[in-house]
Structures are given as C-alpha cells and as structure tokens.
Amino acid sequence: RKEVEQDPGPFNVPEGATVAFNCTYSNSASQSFFWYRQDCRKEPKLLMSVYSSGNEDGRFTAQLNRASQYISLLIRDSKLSDSATYLCVVNIRGPNTGNQFYFGTGTSLTVIP
Amino acid sequence: DTEVTQTPKHLVMGMTNKKSLKCEQHMGHRAMYWYKQKAKKPPELMFVYSYEKLSINESVPSRFSPECPNSSLLNLHLHALQPEDSALYLCASSQDRDRESTGELFFGEGSRLTVL
C-alpha cells in the first residue's frame, strides 16, 4: 500500500532554474500535508506545511488540491544549497490512533553550478 | 540541533544479539514514532505511540519490540534480527492534542544499525 506517490527524479537543474515537484495521495481522509527536506545521511526536516489556499515562503511555493489529492512544491531561483531529497508527507489522523505521518518516495534534486 | 535525542548513533549487532535503541524528547509531545529508512528510500512508519499507548503497528515483525516507559522516552528492543534489517532507525515526535495539532514531526538524527 502506498499512501503517497512522488516522482523520484532525479532532477538535475542549473542554478537559477525553477523546478516543480508533484505528489499524489490516496487517502481522502488525509488531513494535513507537508514538504520535508532530507540531506544526505541526515534526518528529514520540515521545509513547509501545505495549505489549501496555497502558501509561499521566500523562493518556495506549495499548493494543495484536495479534489485531485495532489500536492506540489515550486522552487524558484534554485541555489546550490537546495540540493537534497524532497519528501512529500501526509498526515492521516484516526479517532483512536492519533497522527500518522506517511512519506512519499522522495524526489532527488541536484542544482548544478 | 534536533530536540529529539537518539542513542546509540551507530550499532553493529549479530543475529543472536539483543540490543535496544533509545529516544528521548522534552518538548512535551504526546506522540512518538519509529521509522525505518533504507538507503535511497523514504522513511517507513513502523510504530506510533499516542499518550504512551501503542496506537499503530504497521505489521512490523515481532523481532522489533517497542516500549514507551513515559511520555518522554521511546525504546525499540531488537532481538534475532536479520541482515536485511540493517537500516537507519529514526525516532520522531509530534504534538498530539485531541483538538489541535501543529502536525510537524521532529526527528532525531537516527540510529544506524548494521546486522551481521
């Protein structure tokens, strides 16, 4: 069972490029959505939450389409330091089970000088 | 620096050994998680504890035995593991109030396990 699907890439882009990652989720009861970033041999860290109205944080824009069960992340003006794996995360909260966070397969990004 | 502390950072064990991984957080979070991550794969959910009670077991083999002694501590007891169990084991925590949740997962740095 795969709750969350992502294009694994890899994406290799030049500095300054705009790159978009997509993610779909299967459980319509999913309640909250996130993008995490994971650097090589490090733990995942929250990049940004994703809201239905769409949200932006500097060069990063996240979108959520609940009807299509689709999440996206747009990175503008890519920097070398953006090179990492980007993980789409979905939270399914059950009445008796609390929060359950499921990760997509991750999309690898390398920004090239 | 992460506020979730995991020990040991590295562990090598034989298939007949018994060992434990430990995790601690002092953020007052009431949900704690174990994830397993193989190389070039995403974290896979293993167990969820909510208010010190096991709420989710994602069909994990019984050679992995979780324990939550109190709201700050989470252990993973390991016994009779197989070489394919070698992976990075990540502990995480999150707020888990009945009516609201920030939703953010905070991860420890992980325990890298090698089973010989």
Interface residues (C-beta under 8 A of the other chain):
Chain A: S32 F34 Y36 K42 E43 P44 K45 L46 S49 L87 V89 N91 R93 G94 N96 T97 G98 N99 Q100 F101 Y102 F103 G104 T105 G106
Chain B: T2 A31 Y33 Y35 K41 P42 P43 E44 L45 V48 S50 Y51 S55 I56 L90 A92 S94 D96 S101 G103 E104 L105 F107 G108 E109 G110
